[in-house]
Amino acid sequence: MQDPCLVLAGPTHAVVVQVDFTPKEAGKSDGILDIGFCKMKVTVAWSLISCEKLNV
């Protein structure tokens, strides 16, 4: 049996995983990407960006 890491690293193989992070005005969202042979913790940091022009 082949190591899954070697098979998935080939030029004709790909793994696609989607995790939804609910946007927040500020703070962090955490999630786990599970692609079968490994898991990865992902943290997204949120902050507001103003669309208004500031008079400086």
Residue frames as a rotation matrix with the C-alpha (Angstrom) as fourth column:
MET 1
0.579 0.815 0.000 0.00
0.815 -0.579 0.000 0.00
0.000 0.000 -1.000 0.00
GLN 2
-0.222 -0.658 0.720 1.32
0.624 -0.663 -0.414 3.45
0.749 0.357 0.558 -0.94
ASP 3
-0.598 -0.047 -0.800 1.75
0.689 -0.541 -0.483 6.28
-0.411 -0.840 0.356 1.54
PRO 4
0.429 0.869 0.248 -1.22
0.883 -0.346 -0.315 8.69
-0.188 0.354 -0.916 0.97
CYS 5
0.446 -0.329 -0.832 1.12
0.000 -0.930 0.368 11.70
-0.895 -0.164 -0.415 1.22
LEU 6
-0.660 -0.748 0.072 3.04
0.028 0.071 0.997 10.49
-0.751 0.660 -0.026 -1.83
VAL 7
-0.395 0.596 0.699 -0.09
0.911 0.352 0.215 9.82
-0.117 0.722 -0.682 -3.87
LEU 8
0.625 0.744 -0.235 -1.68
0.727 -0.665 -0.171 13.18
-0.284 -0.064 -0.957 -3.03
ALA 9
0.202 -0.637 -0.744 1.54
-0.053 -0.766 0.641 15.03
-0.978 -0.090 -0.188 -3.84
GLY 10
-0.401 -0.373 0.837 1.55
0.725 0.429 0.538 13.80
-0.560 0.823 0.098 -7.45
PRO 11
-0.948 -0.064 -0.313 0.93
-0.112 -0.851 0.513 16.12
-0.299 0.521 0.800 -10.43
THR 12
-0.638 0.751 -0.168 -2.46
-0.131 0.109 0.985 14.53
0.759 0.651 0.029 -11.23
HIS 13
-0.066 0.609 -0.791 -3.88
0.852 0.447 0.273 14.38
0.520 -0.656 -0.548 -7.68
ALA 14
-0.657 -0.088 0.748 -5.34
-0.201 -0.937 -0.286 17.11
0.726 -0.338 0.598 -5.52
VAL 15
-0.416 0.555 -0.721 -7.17
0.904 0.337 -0.262 17.43
0.098 -0.760 -0.642 -2.23
VAL 16
-0.564 0.327 0.758 -9.83
-0.075 -0.935 0.347 20.10
0.822 0.139 0.552 -1.86
VAL 17
-0.313 0.456 -0.833 -11.25
0.940 0.275 -0.203 20.92
0.136 -0.846 -0.515 1.56
GLN 18
-0.343 0.271 0.900 -13.51
0.065 -0.948 0.310 23.83
0.937 0.165 0.308 2.40
VAL 19
-0.345 0.256 -0.903 -14.18
0.938 0.070 -0.338 25.30
-0.023 -0.964 -0.264 5.84
ASP 20
0.222 0.501 0.837 -16.48
0.441 -0.817 0.372 28.28
0.869 0.287 -0.402 6.36
PHE 21
-0.645 -0.389 -0.657 -15.42
0.764 -0.354 -0.540 31.02
-0.023 -0.850 0.526 8.76
THR 22
0.489 0.867 0.099 -18.20
0.854 -0.499 0.149 33.38
0.179 0.012 -0.984 9.83
PRO 23
-0.281 -0.628 0.726 -16.90
0.437 -0.757 -0.485 36.96
0.854 0.181 0.487 9.44
LYS 24
0.335 0.292 -0.896 -16.64
0.935 -0.223 0.277 38.98
-0.119 -0.930 -0.347 12.64
GLU 25
0.939 -0.016 0.344 -16.14
0.042 -0.986 -0.160 42.71
0.342 0.165 -0.925 13.20
ALA 26
0.081 -0.946 0.315 -13.06
-0.855 -0.228 -0.465 41.91
0.512 -0.232 -0.827 15.26
GLY 27
0.380 -0.016 0.925 -11.50
-0.724 0.617 0.309 38.89
-0.575 -0.787 0.223 16.92
LYS 28
-0.697 -0.674 -0.244 -10.56
-0.703 0.575 0.419 35.41
-0.142 0.464 -0.874 15.79
SER 29
0.639 0.767 -0.057 -12.28
-0.763 0.623 -0.174 32.40
-0.098 0.155 0.983 14.24
ASP 30
-0.492 -0.786 0.374 -10.82
-0.720 0.609 0.334 28.90
-0.490 -0.105 -0.865 14.57
GLY 31
0.680 0.684 -0.266 -11.42
-0.723 0.564 -0.399 25.84
-0.123 0.463 0.878 12.44
ILE 32
-0.132 -0.675 0.726 -9.99
-0.309 0.724 0.617 22.40
-0.942 -0.143 -0.304 11.69
LEU 33
0.254 0.103 -0.962 -9.14
-0.962 0.131 -0.240 21.26
0.101 0.986 0.132 8.16
ASP 34
-0.001 -0.183 0.983 -9.41
-0.369 0.914 0.170 17.45
-0.930 -0.362 -0.068 8.03
ILE 35
0.161 -0.003 -0.987 -8.14
-0.987 -0.006 -0.161 16.00
-0.005 1.000 -0.004 4.75
GLY 36
0.831 0.312 -0.462 -8.20
-0.349 0.937 0.005 12.39
0.434 0.156 0.887 5.89
PHE 37
0.440 -0.736 -0.514 -4.55
0.638 0.659 -0.398 11.62
0.632 -0.153 0.760 6.53
CYS 38
-0.684 -0.622 -0.380 -3.88
0.706 -0.434 -0.559 14.76
0.183 -0.651 0.737 8.60
LYS 39
0.570 0.816 -0.095 -5.63
0.805 -0.533 0.260 17.63
0.162 -0.225 -0.961 10.39
MET 40
-0.611 -0.739 0.284 -4.59
0.669 -0.674 -0.312 21.28
0.422 -0.001 0.906 10.50
LYS 41
0.181 0.620 -0.764 -5.83
0.864 -0.471 -0.177 23.98
-0.469 -0.628 -0.621 12.88
VAL 42
-0.421 -0.221 0.880 -6.51
0.710 -0.684 0.168 27.31
0.565 0.695 0.445 11.14
THR 43
-0.020 0.380 -0.925 -7.00
0.780 -0.572 -0.252 30.66
-0.625 -0.727 -0.285 12.86
VAL 44
-0.163 0.063 0.985 -8.36
0.773 -0.612 0.168 33.69
0.613 0.789 0.051 10.99
ALA 45
-0.520 -0.055 -0.852 -7.98
0.671 -0.643 -0.368 37.14
-0.528 -0.764 0.371 12.59
TRP 46
0.133 0.695 0.707 -10.65
0.918 -0.356 0.178 39.73
0.375 0.625 -0.685 11.74
SER 47
-0.489 -0.129 -0.863 -10.60
0.531 -0.829 -0.177 43.52
-0.692 -0.545 0.474 11.89
LEU 48
0.616 0.785 0.062 -12.70
0.582 -0.400 -0.708 46.26
-0.531 0.472 -0.703 10.34
ILE 49
-0.673 -0.710 0.206 -11.39
0.669 -0.467 0.579 48.28
-0.315 0.527 0.789 7.41
SER 50
0.021 0.692 -0.721 -13.06
0.153 -0.715 -0.682 51.59
-0.988 -0.096 -0.121 6.75
CYS 51
-0.087 0.051 0.995 -14.34
0.988 0.131 0.079 52.32
-0.126 0.990 -0.061 3.25
GLU 52
0.894 0.444 -0.068 -14.73
0.442 -0.896 -0.040 56.01
-0.079 0.006 -0.997 4.10
LYS 53
0.107 -0.857 0.505 -12.09
0.572 -0.362 -0.736 58.52
0.813 0.368 0.451 3.06
LEU 54
0.424 -0.045 -0.904 -10.46
0.868 -0.264 0.420 60.15
-0.258 -0.963 -0.073 6.08
ASN 55
0.767 -0.207 0.608 -9.58
0.073 -0.912 -0.403 63.85
0.638 0.353 -0.684 6.15
VAL 56
0.434 -0.704 -0.563 -6.03
0.897 0.282 0.339 64.00
-0.080 -0.652 0.754 7.45
